[in-house]
Amino acid sequence: MDRRISCSSENCGFFVQVCRRRRADQTYGNWYISSLHLEHVNCISSAAPTRRQIQDLATFRSAVHAFEETSAATLIAQVQEREGISLSKKRRTVYRA
């Protein structure tokens, strides 16, 4: 079983190929990286972090721990300023995080 994770930009060559071997007892083992190309050349795509990735951002964590009632708009602005990641289209995800 294998999966290919690639960039959404058409001209970008970034990819990570991961595989998992099937065991004799018909279960699957651990994932491992079989090949990769980590450079985003001619890339015009933007980051689209998941809820977990947003939660793991240092800026996001420190803002929420400092003041739990921080608004989503404030969190989005702080992440944009400090991390350079736009979360303006992820407002609902920011609320859930």
C-alpha distances in whole Angstrom, upper triangle without the diagonal:
4,7,11,14,17,20,22,25,25,27,25,22,21,17,14,11,9,6,5,6,7,11,14,15,12,11,8,10,11,9,11,12,12,14,17,20,22,25,26,28,30,28,30,28,29,27,26,25,24,26,25,25,29,30,29,31,34,37,35,36,39,40,39,41,44,45,43,44,43,42,39,41,42,39,38,41,40,36,37,40,39,35,35,33,34,33,36,33,32,35,33,30,33,35,32,31
4,7,10,13,17,19,22,22,23,21,18,17,13,11,7,6,4,6,9,11,14,17,19,16,14,11,12,11,9,9,10,9,11,13,16,18,21,22,24,26,25,27,24,25,24,23,23,22,24,23,23,27,28,27,29,32,34,33,34,37,38,38,39,42,43,41,43,41,40,37,39,40,37,35,38,37,34,34,37,36,32,32,30,31,30,33,31,29,33,32,29,31,33,31,30
4,6,10,13,15,18,19,20,18,16,14,10,8,6,5,6,9,12,14,18,21,22,19,17,14,14,13,10,10,10,10,11,12,14,16,19,19,22,23,21,23,21,22,20,19,19,19,22,21,20,24,25,24,26,29,31,30,31,34,35,35,36,39,40,38,40,38,37,34,35,37,33,32,34,34,30,31,34,33,29,29,26,27,27,29,27,26,29,28,25,28,30,28,27
4,6,10,12,15,15,16,14,12,10,7,6,4,6,9,12,15,18,21,24,25,22,21,17,17,16,12,12,10,10,9,9,11,13,15,16,18,20,18,20,18,19,18,17,18,18,21,21,20,23,25,24,25,28,30,29,30,34,35,34,36,39,40,38,39,37,36,33,34,35,32,30,33,33,29,29,32,31,27,26,24,25,25,28,25,25,28,28,25,27,30,28,27
4,7,9,12,14,15,12,11,8,5,5,6,8,11,14,18,20,23,27,28,25,23,19,19,17,13,13,11,12,11,9,10,11,13,13,16,18,15,17,14,15,14,14,14,15,18,18,16,19,22,21,22,25,26,26,27,30,31,31,33,35,36,35,36,34,33,30,31,32,28,26,29,29,25,25,28,27,23,23,20,22,22,24,22,21,25,25,22,24,27,25,24
4,6,9,10,11,9,8,6,4,6,9,11,14,18,21,24,27,30,31,28,26,23,23,20,17,16,13,14,12,10,9,10,11,10,13,14,12,13,11,13,13,13,14,16,19,19,17,20,23,22,22,25,26,26,28,31,31,32,34,36,37,35,37,34,33,29,30,31,28,26,28,28,24,24,27,26,22,21,19,20,21,23,21,21,25,25,22,24,27,26,25
4,5,8,9,6,7,6,7,9,12,15,18,21,25,27,31,34,35,32,30,26,26,24,20,19,16,17,15,12,11,10,10,8,10,11,8,10,8,10,10,11,13,15,19,19,17,19,22,21,21,24,25,24,27,29,30,30,33,34,35,34,35,32,31,27,28,29,26,23,25,26,22,21,24,23,20,18,16,17,18,20,19,19,23,23,21,23,26,25,24
4,6,9,8,10,9,10,13,15,17,21,24,27,29,33,36,36,33,31,28,28,26,22,22,20,20,18,15,14,14,13,11,12,12,9,9,6,9,10,10,13,15,19,20,18,19,23,22,22,25,26,25,28,30,30,31,33,35,35,34,35,32,30,26,27,28,26,23,25,26,22,21,24,24,21,19,16,16,17,19,17,17,21,22,20,22,25,25,24
4,6,5,9,9,11,15,17,20,23,26,30,32,36,39,40,37,35,31,31,29,25,25,22,22,19,16,14,14,12,9,10,8,6,6,5,9,11,12,15,18,22,23,20,21,25,25,24,27,27,27,29,32,31,32,35,37,37,36,36,33,32,28,28,29,27,24,25,26,23,21,24,24,21,18,17,17,18,20,18,19,23,24,23,24,27,27,27
4,6,8,10,12,16,18,21,24,27,30,32,36,39,40,37,35,32,32,30,27,26,23,22,20,17,15,15,14,11,11,9,8,8,9,12,15,16,19,21,25,26,24,25,29,28,27,30,30,30,33,35,35,36,39,40,41,40,40,37,35,32,31,33,31,27,29,30,27,25,27,28,25,22,20,20,22,23,21,23,26,27,26,28,31,31,30
4,7,9,12,16,18,21,24,28,31,34,37,40,41,39,37,34,33,31,27,26,23,22,19,16,13,14,12,9,8,6,6,8,10,13,16,18,21,23,27,28,25,26,30,29,28,31,31,31,34,36,36,37,40,41,42,41,42,39,37,33,33,34,32,29,30,31,27,25,28,28,25,22,21,22,24,25,23,25,28,30,28,30,33,33,32
4,6,9,13,15,19,22,25,29,31,35,38,39,36,35,31,31,28,24,23,19,19,16,13,10,10,8,6,5,6,5,8,9,12,14,16,18,21,25,25,22,24,27,26,25,28,28,29,31,33,34,35,37,39,39,39,39,37,35,32,31,32,30,27,28,28,25,23,26,25,22,20,19,20,22,24,22,23,27,28,26,28,31,31,30
4,6,10,12,16,19,23,26,29,32,35,37,34,32,29,28,26,22,20,17,16,13,10,7,8,7,6,7,8,8,12,12,15,16,18,20,22,26,25,23,25,28,26,26,29,30,30,32,34,35,36,38,40,41,40,41,38,37,34,34,35,32,29,30,31,27,26,28,27,24,22,21,23,24,26,25,26,29,31,28,30,33,32,31
4,7,10,14,17,21,24,27,30,33,35,32,30,26,25,23,19,17,14,14,11,8,5,5,6,5,8,10,9,12,11,13,13,15,17,19,22,22,19,22,25,23,22,25,26,27,29,31,32,33,35,37,38,37,38,36,35,31,31,32,29,27,28,28,24,24,26,25,21,20,19,21,22,25,23,23,27,28,25,27,30,29,28
4,7,10,13,17,20,23,26,30,31,28,26,23,22,19,16,14,11,11,8,6,5,7,9,9,11,14,12,15,14,15,15,16,17,18,22,21,19,22,24,23,23,26,27,27,29,32,33,33,35,37,38,37,39,36,35,32,33,33,30,28,30,30,26,25,28,27,23,22,21,22,23,26,24,24,28,28,25,27,30,29,27
4,6,10,14,17,20,23,26,28,25,23,19,18,16,12,10,7,8,6,4,6,8,11,12,15,17,16,18,17,18,16,17,17,18,21,20,18,21,23,22,22,25,27,27,28,31,32,33,34,37,38,37,38,36,36,32,33,34,31,29,31,30,26,27,29,27,24,24,22,24,24,27,26,25,28,28,25,27,30,28,27
4,7,11,13,17,20,23,24,22,20,17,16,14,10,9,6,6,5,6,9,11,14,15,18,20,19,21,20,21,20,20,20,20,23,22,21,24,26,24,25,28,30,30,31,34,35,35,37,39,40,39,41,39,38,35,36,37,34,32,34,34,30,30,33,31,27,27,25,27,27,30,28,27,31,31,27,29,32,30,29
4,7,10,14,16,20,21,19,17,13,12,10,6,5,4,5,7,9,12,13,17,18,21,24,22,24,22,23,21,21,20,20,22,21,20,24,25,23,25,28,30,30,30,33,35,34,36,38,40,38,40,38,38,35,36,37,34,32,35,34,30,31,33,32,28,28,26,28,28,31,29,28,31,30,27,29,32,29,28
4,7,10,13,16,18,16,14,10,9,8,6,6,6,6,9,12,15,17,21,22,25,27,25,28,26,26,24,24,23,22,25,23,23,26,27,26,28,31,33,33,33,36,38,37,38,41,42,41,42,41,41,38,39,40,37,35,38,37,34,34,37,35,31,32,30,32,31,34,32,30,34,33,30,32,34,31,30
4,7,9,13,14,12,10,6,6,6,5,7,9,9,13,15,19,20,24,25,28,31,29,31,29,29,27,26,25,23,26,24,24,28,28,27,29,32,35,34,33,37,39,38,38,42,43,41,43,42,42,39,41,42,38,37,40,39,35,36,39,37,33,34,32,34,33,36,34,32,35,34,30,33,35,32,30
4,6,10,11,10,9,6,6,8,8,9,12,11,15,18,22,23,27,29,31,34,32,34,32,33,31,30,29,27,29,27,28,31,32,30,33,35,38,37,37,40,42,41,42,45,46,44,46,45,45,42,45,45,42,41,44,43,39,40,43,41,37,38,36,37,37,40,38,36,39,37,34,36,38,35,34
4,7,8,6,6,5,6,10,11,13,15,15,19,21,25,27,30,32,34,37,35,37,35,35,33,32,30,29,31,29,29,33,33,32,35,38,40,39,39,42,44,43,43,47,48,45,48,47,47,44,46,47,43,43,46,45,41,43,45,43,40,41,38,40,39,41,39,37,40,38,35,38,39,36,35
4,5,5,5,6,7,10,13,14,18,18,21,24,28,30,33,35,37,40,38,40,38,38,36,34,33,31,33,30,31,35,35,34,37,39,42,41,40,43,45,44,44,48,49,47,49,48,49,46,48,49,45,45,48,47,43,45,48,45,42,43,41,42,41,44,42,40,42,40,37,40,41,38,37
4,5,7,9,10,14,16,18,21,21,25,28,31,33,37,38,41,43,42,44,41,42,39,38,37,35,36,34,35,39,38,37,40,43,46,44,44,47,49,47,48,51,52,50,52,52,52,49,52,53,49,48,52,51,47,49,51,49,46,47,44,46,45,48,45,43,46,44,41,43,44,41,40
4,6,9,10,14,17,19,23,23,26,29,33,34,38,39,42,45,43,44,42,42,39,38,36,34,35,33,34,38,37,36,40,42,45,43,42,46,48,46,46,50,51,48,50,50,50,48,51,51,48,47,51,50,46,48,51,49,45,47,44,45,44,47,44,42,44,42,39,42,43,39,39
4,7,10,13,15,18,21,21,25,27,31,32,36,37,40,42,40,42,39,39,37,35,34,31,33,31,32,36,36,35,38,41,43,42,41,45,46,44,45,49,49,47,49,49,48,46,48,49,46,45,49,48,44,46,49,47,44,45,42,43,42,44,42,39,42,40,37,39,41,37,37
4,7,10,12,15,19,19,23,25,29,30,34,35,38,40,38,39,36,36,34,32,31,28,29,27,29,32,32,31,34,37,40,38,37,41,43,41,41,45,46,43,45,45,45,42,45,46,42,42,45,44,41,43,46,44,40,41,39,40,38,41,39,36,39,37,34,36,37,34,33
4,7,9,12,15,16,19,22,25,26,30,31,34,36,34,36,33,33,31,29,28,26,27,25,26,30,30,29,32,34,37,36,35,38,40,39,39,43,44,41,44,43,43,40,43,44,40,39,43,42,38,40,42,40,37,38,36,37,36,39,36,34,37,35,32,34,36,32,31
4,7,9,13,14,18,20,24,25,28,30,33,36,34,36,33,33,30,29,27,25,27,24,25,29,29,27,30,33,36,34,34,37,39,38,38,41,43,41,43,42,43,40,42,43,39,39,42,40,37,39,41,39,36,37,35,36,35,38,37,34,37,35,32,34,36,32,31
4,6,10,12,16,17,21,22,25,27,30,33,31,33,30,30,27,26,24,23,24,21,22,26,25,24,27,29,32,31,30,33,36,34,35,38,40,38,40,39,40,37,40,40,36,36,39,37,34,35,38,35,32,33,31,33,32,36,34,32,34,33,29,31,33,30,28
4,7,9,12,14,17,18,22,23,26,29,27,29,27,27,24,23,22,20,22,20,20,24,24,22,25,27,30,29,29,32,34,33,34,37,39,37,39,38,38,35,37,38,34,33,36,35,31,33,35,33,30,31,29,31,30,33,31,29,32,31,28,29,32,29,27
4,6,9,11,15,16,20,22,24,27,26,28,26,26,24,24,22,22,24,22,21,25,25,23,25,28,31,30,30,33,35,35,35,38,40,38,41,39,39,37,38,39,35,34,37,35,32,33,35,33,29,30,28,31,31,34,32,30,33,33,29,31,33,31,29
4,6,7,11,12,16,18,21,24,23,25,23,24,22,22,21,21,24,22,21,24,25,23,25,27,30,30,30,33,35,35,35,38,40,39,41,39,39,36,38,38,34,33,35,34,30,31,33,31,28,28,27,29,29,32,31,29,33,32,29,30,33,31,29
4,7,11,13,16,19,21,24,23,26,24,26,24,24,24,24,27,25,24,27,29,27,28,30,33,33,33,36,38,38,39,42,43,42,44,42,42,39,40,41,37,36,38,37,33,34,36,34,30,31,29,31,32,35,33,32,35,35,32,33,36,34,32
4,7,10,13,15,17,20,20,23,22,23,22,23,23,24,27,25,23,27,29,26,27,30,32,32,33,36,37,38,39,41,43,42,44,42,41,38,39,40,36,35,36,36,32,32,34,32,29,29,27,30,30,33,32,31,34,35,31,33,36,34,32
4,6,9,12,14,17,16,20,19,20,19,20,20,22,25,23,21,24,26,24,25,27,29,30,31,33,35,35,36,39,40,40,41,39,39,35,36,37,33,31,33,32,29,29,31,29,25,25,24,26,27,30,29,28,32,32,29,30,34,32,30
4,6,9,10,14,13,17,16,18,18,19,20,22,25,24,22,24,27,24,24,27,28,29,31,33,34,35,37,39,40,40,41,39,38,35,35,36,32,30,32,31,27,27,29,27,24,23,22,25,26,29,28,28,31,32,29,30,34,33,30
4,7,9,13,12,15,15,16,15,17,17,20,23,22,19,21,24,21,21,23,25,26,27,29,31,32,33,35,37,36,38,35,35,32,32,32,29,27,28,28,24,24,25,24,20,20,19,22,23,26,26,25,29,30,27,27,31,30,28
4,6,9,9,13,13,14,15,17,18,21,24,24,20,23,25,23,22,24,25,26,28,30,31,33,34,36,37,37,39,36,35,32,32,32,29,27,28,27,24,23,24,23,20,19,18,21,23,26,25,25,29,30,28,28,32,31,29
4,7,5,9,9,11,12,15,17,20,23,23,20,21,24,23,21,24,24,25,28,29,30,31,33,35,36,36,37,34,33,30,29,30,27,25,25,25,22,21,22,21,18,17,16,18,21,23,22,23,26,28,26,26,30,30,28
4,5,9,11,13,15,18,20,23,27,27,23,25,28,26,25,27,27,29,31,32,33,35,37,38,39,39,40,37,36,33,32,32,30,27,28,28,25,23,24,24,21,19,19,20,23,25,25,25,29,31,29,29,33,33,31
4,7,9,12,15,18,20,24,27,28,24,25,29,28,26,28,28,29,32,33,34,35,38,39,40,40,40,37,35,32,31,32,30,27,27,28,25,22,24,24,21,19,19,20,22,24,23,25,28,30,28,29,33,33,32
4,6,9,11,14,17,20,23,24,21,22,25,24,23,25,25,26,29,30,30,32,34,36,36,36,37,33,32,29,28,29,27,23,24,25,21,19,21,22,19,16,15,16,19,20,20,21,24,26,25,25,29,29,28
4,7,10,13,16,19,22,24,21,21,25,24,22,25,24,25,28,30,29,31,33,34,35,35,35,31,30,26,25,26,25,21,22,23,20,18,20,21,18,15,14,14,17,18,17,19,22,24,23,24,27,28,27
4,7,9,12,16,19,20,17,18,22,21,20,23,22,22,25,27,27,28,31,32,32,32,32,29,27,24,23,24,22,19,20,21,18,16,19,19,16,14,12,12,14,15,14,16,19,21,19,20,24,24,23
4,6,10,13,16,17,15,15,18,18,16,19,19,19,22,24,23,24,27,28,29,28,28,25,23,20,19,21,18,15,16,17,14,12,15,16,13,10,8,8,10,12,11,13,16,18,16,17,21,21,20
4,6,10,13,14,11,11,15,15,13,16,16,16,19,21,20,21,24,26,26,25,26,23,22,18,18,19,16,14,15,16,12,11,15,14,11,10,7,8,9,11,11,11,14,16,14,14,18,18,17
4,7,10,12,9,10,13,14,13,17,16,15,18,21,20,20,23,25,25,24,24,22,20,16,17,18,16,13,16,16,13,13,16,16,13,12,8,8,8,10,9,8,12,13,11,12,15,15,14
4,7,8,6,6,10,10,10,14,14,12,15,18,18,18,20,22,23,21,22,20,19,15,17,18,14,12,15,15,12,13,16,15,12,12,9,9,8,12,11,9,12,13,9,10,14,13,11
4,5,5,6,9,10,11,15,15,13,15,18,18,17,20,22,22,20,21,20,19,15,17,19,15,14,17,17,14,15,19,18,15,16,12,13,10,13,12,9,12,11,8,9,12,11,9
4,5,5,6,9,10,14,14,11,12,16,16,14,17,20,19,17,18,17,16,13,16,17,13,13,17,16,14,16,19,18,16,17,13,14,11,14,13,9,11,10,6,7,9,7,6
4,5,5,6,9,12,14,11,11,15,16,14,16,19,20,18,19,18,18,16,18,19,15,15,18,17,15,17,20,18,16,18,15,16,13,17,16,13,14,13,10,10,12,10,7
4,5,5,7,10,12,10,11,14,15,15,17,19,20,19,20,19,19,16,18,18,14,14,17,15,12,14,17,15,12,14,11,13,12,15,15,12,14,14,11,11,14,12,9
4,5,5,9,9,7,9,12,12,12,14,16,17,16,17,15,15,12,14,14,10,10,13,12,9,12,14,13,11,13,10,11,9,13,13,10,11,12,8,7,11,10,7
4,6,8,9,6,6,10,11,10,11,14,15,13,15,14,15,13,15,15,11,12,15,13,11,14,16,15,13,15,13,14,12,16,16,13,13,13,10,9,11,10,6
4,6,9,7,7,10,12,12,13,15,17,16,18,17,18,16,18,17,13,14,16,14,12,15,16,14,12,15,13,15,14,18,18,15,16,17,13,12,14,13,10
4,5,5,6,9,10,11,12,14,16,16,18,15,16,14,16,15,11,12,13,11,8,11,13,10,8,11,10,13,12,16,17,14,15,17,14,12,15,14,11
4,5,5,6,9,10,11,12,14,15,17,15,17,16,17,15,12,13,14,11,9,12,13,10,9,13,12,15,15,18,20,17,18,19,17,14,17,17,13
4,6,5,6,9,10,11,12,13,15,13,14,13,14,11,8,10,10,7,6,10,10,7,7,11,11,13,13,16,18,16,16,18,16,13,15,16,13
4,6,5,6,9,10,11,11,13,10,11,10,12,10,7,9,10,8,7,10,11,10,10,12,11,13,11,14,16,14,13,15,12,9,12,13,9
4,6,5,6,8,10,10,13,11,13,13,15,13,10,12,14,11,10,14,15,13,12,16,15,16,15,18,19,17,16,17,15,12,13,13,10
4,6,5,6,9,10,13,11,14,14,15,13,10,13,14,10,11,14,14,12,13,16,16,18,17,19,22,19,18,20,18,14,16,16,13
4,6,5,6,8,10,7,10,11,12,9,7,11,11,8,9,13,13,12,13,16,15,16,15,17,19,17,16,17,16,12,13,15,12
4,5,5,5,8,6,9,10,13,10,8,12,13,11,12,15,16,15,15,18,17,18,16,18,20,17,15,16,14,11,11,12,10
4,6,6,10,9,13,14,16,14,12,15,16,14,14,18,18,17,17,21,20,21,19,21,23,20,19,19,18,15,15,15,13
4,7,9,9,12,14,16,13,12,15,16,13,15,18,17,16,18,21,21,21,20,22,24,22,20,21,20,16,16,18,15
4,6,6,10,12,14,11,11,15,15,13,15,18,18,18,19,22,21,21,19,21,23,21,18,19,19,15,14,16,14
4,6,9,11,14,12,11,15,16,15,16,19,20,19,20,22,21,21,19,20,22,19,17,17,16,13,12,13,12
4,6,9,12,10,10,14,15,15,16,19,20,20,21,23,22,21,18,19,21,18,15,16,16,13,11,13,13
4,7,8,7,7,10,11,11,13,15,16,16,18,19,18,17,15,16,18,16,13,14,15,11,10,13,12
4,5,5,6,9,10,11,13,14,16,17,18,19,17,16,13,13,15,14,10,12,13,9,8,12,12
4,5,5,6,9,10,11,12,14,15,16,16,14,13,10,10,12,10,7,9,9,6,6,10,10
4,5,5,6,9,10,11,12,14,15,15,14,11,9,8,11,11,8,11,12,9,10,13,13
4,5,5,6,9,10,11,12,14,14,14,12,11,11,14,13,11,14,14,11,11,15,14
4,5,5,6,9,10,11,11,13,11,11,9,10,13,11,10,12,12,8,10,12,11
4,6,5,6,9,10,10,10,9,7,6,6,10,9,8,11,11,8,10,13,12
4,6,5,6,9,10,10,9,8,8,8,12,12,11,15,15,11,14,17,15
4,5,5,6,8,9,10,10,10,11,15,14,13,16,15,12,14,17,15
4,5,5,5,7,6,7,8,10,13,12,12,15,14,11,14,16,13
4,6,6,5,5,5,7,9,12,12,13,16,15,13,16,18,16
4,6,6,8,9,11,12,16,16,16,19,18,16,19,21,19
4,6,8,10,12,14,17,17,17,20,19,16,19,21,18
4,5,9,11,13,16,15,16,19,17,15,18,19,17
4,7,10,12,14,14,16,19,17,16,19,21,18
4,6,9,11,11,13,16,14,13,16,18,16
4,6,8,8,10,13,12,11,15,17,15
4,5,5,7,10,9,8,11,13,12
4,5,6,10,10,9,12,14,14
4,6,8,9,10,12,14,14
4,6,5,6,9,10,10
4,5,5,6,9,10
4,5,5,6,9
4,5,5,6
4,5,5
4,6
4
